[in-house]
Amino acid sequence: MAFASLPSIRIRTRLVASAALLLLFLAALGIISAIAVERVSRSLSAMYDGPLRVSRAVLAADIEIISIHRSMKDVILAPGDAQIDAAVADVAAREQRALAQIDRARAAYRGDPKLLDPLRQALVDWKPLRDRAEETGRGVGRVFEVASALSRHGDALRGAVAGFVGTLVAAPD
Protein backbone atom coordinates (compact mmCIF):
# COMPACT_ATOMS: atom_id res chain seq x y z
CA MET A 1 0.00 0.00 0.00
CA ALA A 2 3.00 2.27 0.29
CA PHE A 3 3.21 2.23 -3.48
CA ALA A 4 -0.28 3.67 -3.72
CA SER A 5 0.98 7.00 -2.48
CA LEU A 6 3.91 6.97 -4.95
CA PRO A 7 2.05 8.92 -7.66
CA SER A 8 1.38 11.71 -5.17
CA ILE A 9 5.15 12.28 -4.67
CA ARG A 10 6.62 14.96 -6.87
CA ILE A 11 8.74 13.87 -9.86
CA ARG A 12 11.76 15.75 -8.56
CA THR A 13 11.62 13.85 -5.28
CA ARG A 14 11.28 10.53 -7.11
CA LEU A 15 14.28 11.35 -9.36
CA VAL A 16 16.44 12.34 -6.38
CA ALA A 17 15.45 9.18 -4.49
CA SER A 18 16.16 6.94 -7.49
CA ALA A 19 19.53 8.66 -8.08
CA ALA A 20 20.43 8.22 -4.40
CA LEU A 21 19.40 4.56 -4.56
CA LEU A 22 21.48 4.11 -7.72
CA LEU A 23 24.52 5.78 -6.09
CA LEU A 24 24.11 3.59 -3.00
CA PHE A 25 23.99 0.49 -5.22
CA LEU A 26 27.10 1.63 -7.15
CA ALA A 27 28.97 2.35 -3.89
CA ALA A 28 28.14 -1.14 -2.58
CA LEU A 29 29.26 -2.64 -5.87
CA GLY A 30 32.51 -0.64 -5.69
CA ILE A 31 33.24 -1.83 -2.14
CA ILE A 32 32.57 -5.44 -3.08
CA SER A 33 34.84 -5.08 -6.15
CA ALA A 34 37.63 -3.51 -4.08
CA ILE A 35 37.46 -6.39 -1.60
CA ALA A 36 37.58 -8.94 -4.44
CA VAL A 37 40.56 -7.19 -6.07
CA GLU A 38 42.38 -7.16 -2.72
CA ARG A 39 41.80 -10.92 -2.32
CA VAL A 40 43.09 -11.61 -5.82
CA SER A 41 46.08 -9.37 -5.15
CA ARG A 42 46.93 -11.29 -1.97
CA SER A 43 46.59 -14.61 -3.79
CA LEU A 44 48.87 -13.48 -6.60
CA SER A 45 51.41 -12.12 -4.13
CA ALA A 46 51.43 -15.41 -2.25
CA MET A 47 51.90 -17.28 -5.53
CA TYR A 48 54.75 -15.01 -6.59
CA ASP A 49 56.46 -14.97 -3.22
CA GLY A 50 56.51 -18.73 -3.07
CA PRO A 51 57.05 -21.16 -5.92
CA LEU A 52 57.38 -18.65 -8.74
CA ARG A 53 60.23 -16.77 -7.05
CA VAL A 54 62.01 -20.03 -6.25
CA SER A 55 61.55 -21.34 -9.79
CA ARG A 56 62.84 -18.14 -11.33
CA ALA A 57 65.90 -18.10 -9.06
CA VAL A 58 66.72 -21.76 -9.76
CA LEU A 59 66.28 -21.25 -13.50
CA ALA A 60 68.51 -18.14 -13.38
CA ALA A 61 71.13 -20.21 -11.54
CA ASP A 62 70.74 -22.90 -14.22
CA ILE A 63 71.41 -20.32 -16.93
CA GLU A 64 74.59 -19.26 -15.14
CA ILE A 65 75.65 -22.91 -14.71
CA ILE A 66 75.13 -23.57 -18.42
CA SER A 67 77.16 -20.44 -19.19
CA ILE A 68 79.96 -21.63 -16.89
CA HIS A 69 79.91 -25.03 -18.56
CA ARG A 70 80.13 -23.44 -22.01
CA SER A 71 82.74 -20.84 -20.95
CA MET A 72 85.16 -23.49 -19.78
CA LYS A 73 86.02 -24.21 -23.43
CA ASP A 74 87.22 -20.61 -23.65
CA VAL A 75 89.47 -21.24 -20.66
CA ILE A 76 90.93 -24.41 -22.17
CA LEU A 77 91.27 -23.11 -25.74
CA ALA A 78 92.35 -19.51 -25.06
CA PRO A 79 95.49 -18.62 -27.02
CA GLY A 80 97.19 -16.54 -24.32
CA ASP A 81 97.31 -15.77 -20.63
CA ALA A 82 95.32 -12.53 -20.99
CA GLN A 83 92.43 -14.39 -22.67
CA ILE A 84 92.61 -17.15 -20.06
CA ASP A 85 92.50 -14.57 -17.26
CA ALA A 86 89.49 -12.87 -18.87
CA ALA A 87 87.68 -16.20 -19.31
CA VAL A 88 88.47 -17.26 -15.72
CA ALA A 89 87.19 -13.90 -14.42
CA ASP A 90 83.99 -14.37 -16.44
CA VAL A 91 83.52 -17.88 -15.04
CA ALA A 92 84.13 -16.63 -11.47
CA ALA A 93 81.57 -13.83 -11.89
CA ARG A 94 79.02 -16.30 -13.26
CA GLU A 95 79.70 -18.65 -10.35
CA GLN A 96 79.02 -15.85 -7.85
CA ARG A 97 75.77 -14.98 -9.64
CA ALA A 98 74.71 -18.64 -9.66
CA LEU A 99 75.47 -18.99 -5.94
CA ALA A 100 73.54 -15.78 -5.23
CA GLN A 101 70.54 -17.13 -7.17
CA ILE A 102 70.68 -20.43 -5.29
CA ASP A 103 70.81 -18.53 -1.98
CA ARG A 104 67.85 -16.40 -3.12
CA ALA A 105 65.88 -19.55 -3.97
CA ARG A 106 66.81 -21.09 -0.62
CA ALA A 107 65.56 -18.02 1.24
CA ALA A 108 62.24 -17.94 -0.64
CA TYR A 109 61.56 -21.69 -0.56
CA ARG A 110 58.71 -22.50 1.83
CA GLY A 111 59.58 -26.17 2.03
CA ASP A 112 62.74 -27.65 3.47
CA PRO A 113 65.52 -25.30 2.27
CA LYS A 114 68.06 -28.10 2.72
CA LEU A 115 66.79 -29.50 -0.59
CA LEU A 116 68.88 -26.80 -2.28
CA ASP A 117 72.08 -27.65 -0.39
CA PRO A 118 73.16 -30.48 -2.77
CA LEU A 119 72.76 -28.13 -5.72
CA ARG A 120 74.89 -25.45 -4.07
CA GLN A 121 77.47 -28.03 -2.97
CA ALA A 122 77.69 -29.49 -6.49
CA LEU A 123 78.49 -26.04 -7.85
CA VAL A 124 81.13 -25.49 -5.16
CA ASP A 125 82.60 -28.97 -5.79
CA TRP A 126 83.00 -28.07 -9.46
CA LYS A 127 85.63 -25.41 -8.59
CA PRO A 128 88.70 -27.74 -8.42
CA LEU A 129 87.81 -29.14 -11.82
CA ARG A 130 87.53 -25.63 -13.23
CA ASP A 131 90.93 -24.82 -11.73
CA ARG A 132 92.32 -27.89 -13.47
CA ALA A 133 90.83 -26.62 -16.73
CA GLU A 134 92.64 -23.32 -16.21
CA GLU A 135 95.93 -25.18 -15.71
CA THR A 136 95.23 -27.13 -18.88
CA GLY A 137 94.61 -23.91 -20.78
CA ARG A 138 97.97 -22.68 -19.60
CA GLY A 139 99.59 -25.85 -21.00
CA VAL A 140 100.00 -27.82 -17.76
CA GLY A 141 97.49 -30.67 -18.34
CA ARG A 142 95.89 -32.86 -20.97
CA VAL A 143 92.99 -31.19 -22.75
CA PHE A 144 90.86 -34.23 -23.59
CA GLU A 145 90.82 -35.63 -20.03
CA VAL A 146 89.89 -32.30 -18.49
CA ALA A 147 87.27 -31.58 -21.14
CA SER A 148 85.56 -34.92 -20.63
CA ALA A 149 85.66 -34.53 -16.82
CA LEU A 150 84.18 -31.03 -17.14
CA SER A 151 81.45 -32.39 -19.36
CA ARG A 152 80.59 -35.22 -16.96
CA HIS A 153 80.52 -32.94 -13.93
CA GLY A 154 78.58 -30.24 -15.80
CA ASP A 155 75.98 -32.80 -16.84
CA ALA A 156 75.72 -34.03 -13.25
CA LEU A 157 75.25 -30.47 -12.04
CA ARG A 158 72.52 -29.85 -14.63
CA GLY A 159 70.91 -33.09 -13.41
CA ALA A 160 70.91 -31.73 -9.86
CA VAL A 161 69.15 -28.58 -11.07
CA ALA A 162 66.60 -30.63 -12.98
CA GLY A 163 66.07 -32.87 -9.95
CA PHE A 164 65.36 -29.92 -7.70
CA VAL A 165 63.00 -28.35 -10.22
CA GLY A 166 61.19 -31.70 -10.46
CA THR A 167 60.94 -31.84 -6.67
CA LEU A 168 59.66 -28.29 -6.60
CA VAL A 169 57.00 -29.01 -9.23
CA ALA A 170 55.89 -32.22 -7.51
CA ALA A 171 55.76 -30.67 -4.02
CA PRO A 172 52.27 -29.77 -2.81
CA ASP A 173 52.00 -26.10 -2.05
C-alpha positions as CSV (number, residue, x, y, z in Angstrom):
1,M,0.0,0.0,0.0
2,A,3.0,2.3,0.3
3,F,3.2,2.2,-3.5
4,A,-0.3,3.7,-3.7
5,S,1.0,7.0,-2.5
6,L,3.9,7.0,-4.9
7,P,2.0,8.9,-7.7
8,S,1.4,11.7,-5.2
9,I,5.1,12.3,-4.7
10,R,6.6,15.0,-6.9
11,I,8.7,13.9,-9.9
12,R,11.8,15.8,-8.6
13,T,11.6,13.8,-5.3
14,R,11.3,10.5,-7.1
15,L,14.3,11.3,-9.4
16,V,16.4,12.3,-6.4
17,A,15.5,9.2,-4.5
18,S,16.2,6.9,-7.5
19,A,19.5,8.7,-8.1
20,A,20.4,8.2,-4.4
21,L,19.4,4.6,-4.6
22,L,21.5,4.1,-7.7
23,L,24.5,5.8,-6.1
24,L,24.1,3.6,-3.0
25,F,24.0,0.5,-5.2
26,L,27.1,1.6,-7.1
27,A,29.0,2.4,-3.9
28,A,28.1,-1.1,-2.6
29,L,29.3,-2.6,-5.9
30,G,32.5,-0.6,-5.7
31,I,33.2,-1.8,-2.1
32,I,32.6,-5.4,-3.1
33,S,34.8,-5.1,-6.1
34,A,37.6,-3.5,-4.1
35,I,37.5,-6.4,-1.6
36,A,37.6,-8.9,-4.4
37,V,40.6,-7.2,-6.1
38,E,42.4,-7.2,-2.7
39,R,41.8,-10.9,-2.3
40,V,43.1,-11.6,-5.8
41,S,46.1,-9.4,-5.1
42,R,46.9,-11.3,-2.0
43,S,46.6,-14.6,-3.8
44,L,48.9,-13.5,-6.6
45,S,51.4,-12.1,-4.1
46,A,51.4,-15.4,-2.3
47,M,51.9,-17.3,-5.5
48,Y,54.8,-15.0,-6.6
49,D,56.5,-15.0,-3.2
50,G,56.5,-18.7,-3.1
51,P,57.1,-21.2,-5.9
52,L,57.4,-18.7,-8.7
53,R,60.2,-16.8,-7.1
54,V,62.0,-20.0,-6.3
55,S,61.5,-21.3,-9.8
56,R,62.8,-18.1,-11.3
57,A,65.9,-18.1,-9.1
58,V,66.7,-21.8,-9.8
59,L,66.3,-21.2,-13.5
60,A,68.5,-18.1,-13.4
61,A,71.1,-20.2,-11.5
62,D,70.7,-22.9,-14.2
63,I,71.4,-20.3,-16.9
64,E,74.6,-19.3,-15.1
65,I,75.7,-22.9,-14.7
66,I,75.1,-23.6,-18.4
67,S,77.2,-20.4,-19.2
68,I,80.0,-21.6,-16.9
69,H,79.9,-25.0,-18.6
70,R,80.1,-23.4,-22.0
71,S,82.7,-20.8,-20.9
72,M,85.2,-23.5,-19.8
73,K,86.0,-24.2,-23.4
74,D,87.2,-20.6,-23.6
75,V,89.5,-21.2,-20.7
76,I,90.9,-24.4,-22.2
77,L,91.3,-23.1,-25.7
78,A,92.3,-19.5,-25.1
79,P,95.5,-18.6,-27.0
80,G,97.2,-16.5,-24.3
81,D,97.3,-15.8,-20.6
82,A,95.3,-12.5,-21.0
83,Q,92.4,-14.4,-22.7
84,I,92.6,-17.1,-20.1
85,D,92.5,-14.6,-17.3
86,A,89.5,-12.9,-18.9
87,A,87.7,-16.2,-19.3
88,V,88.5,-17.3,-15.7
89,A,87.2,-13.9,-14.4
90,D,84.0,-14.4,-16.4
91,V,83.5,-17.9,-15.0
92,A,84.1,-16.6,-11.5
93,A,81.6,-13.8,-11.9
94,R,79.0,-16.3,-13.3
95,E,79.7,-18.7,-10.3
96,Q,79.0,-15.9,-7.9
97,R,75.8,-15.0,-9.6
98,A,74.7,-18.6,-9.7
99,L,75.5,-19.0,-5.9
100,A,73.5,-15.8,-5.2
101,Q,70.5,-17.1,-7.2
102,I,70.7,-20.4,-5.3
103,D,70.8,-18.5,-2.0
104,R,67.8,-16.4,-3.1
105,A,65.9,-19.6,-4.0
106,R,66.8,-21.1,-0.6
107,A,65.6,-18.0,1.2
108,A,62.2,-17.9,-0.6
109,Y,61.6,-21.7,-0.6
110,R,58.7,-22.5,1.8
111,G,59.6,-26.2,2.0
112,D,62.7,-27.6,3.5
113,P,65.5,-25.3,2.3
114,K,68.1,-28.1,2.7
115,L,66.8,-29.5,-0.6
116,L,68.9,-26.8,-2.3
117,D,72.1,-27.7,-0.4
118,P,73.2,-30.5,-2.8
119,L,72.8,-28.1,-5.7
120,R,74.9,-25.4,-4.1
121,Q,77.5,-28.0,-3.0
122,A,77.7,-29.5,-6.5
123,L,78.5,-26.0,-7.8
124,V,81.1,-25.5,-5.2
125,D,82.6,-29.0,-5.8
126,W,83.0,-28.1,-9.5
127,K,85.6,-25.4,-8.6
128,P,88.7,-27.7,-8.4
129,L,87.8,-29.1,-11.8
130,R,87.5,-25.6,-13.2
131,D,90.9,-24.8,-11.7
132,R,92.3,-27.9,-13.5
133,A,90.8,-26.6,-16.7
134,E,92.6,-23.3,-16.2
135,E,95.9,-25.2,-15.7
136,T,95.2,-27.1,-18.9
137,G,94.6,-23.9,-20.8
138,R,98.0,-22.7,-19.6
139,G,99.6,-25.9,-21.0
140,V,100.0,-27.8,-17.8
141,G,97.5,-30.7,-18.3
142,R,95.9,-32.9,-21.0
143,V,93.0,-31.2,-22.7
144,F,90.9,-34.2,-23.6
145,E,90.8,-35.6,-20.0
146,V,89.9,-32.3,-18.5
147,A,87.3,-31.6,-21.1
148,S,85.6,-34.9,-20.6
149,A,85.7,-34.5,-16.8
150,L,84.2,-31.0,-17.1
151,S,81.5,-32.4,-19.4
152,R,80.6,-35.2,-17.0
153,H,80.5,-32.9,-13.9
154,G,78.6,-30.2,-15.8
155,D,76.0,-32.8,-16.8
156,A,75.7,-34.0,-13.2
157,L,75.3,-30.5,-12.0
158,R,72.5,-29.8,-14.6
159,G,70.9,-33.1,-13.4
160,A,70.9,-31.7,-9.9
161,V,69.2,-28.6,-11.1
162,A,66.6,-30.6,-13.0
163,G,66.1,-32.9,-10.0
164,F,65.4,-29.9,-7.7
165,V,63.0,-28.3,-10.2
166,G,61.2,-31.7,-10.5
167,T,60.9,-31.8,-6.7
168,L,59.7,-28.3,-6.6
169,V,57.0,-29.0,-9.2
170,A,55.9,-32.2,-7.5
171,A,55.8,-30.7,-4.0
172,P,52.3,-29.8,-2.8
173,D,52.0,-26.1,-2.0
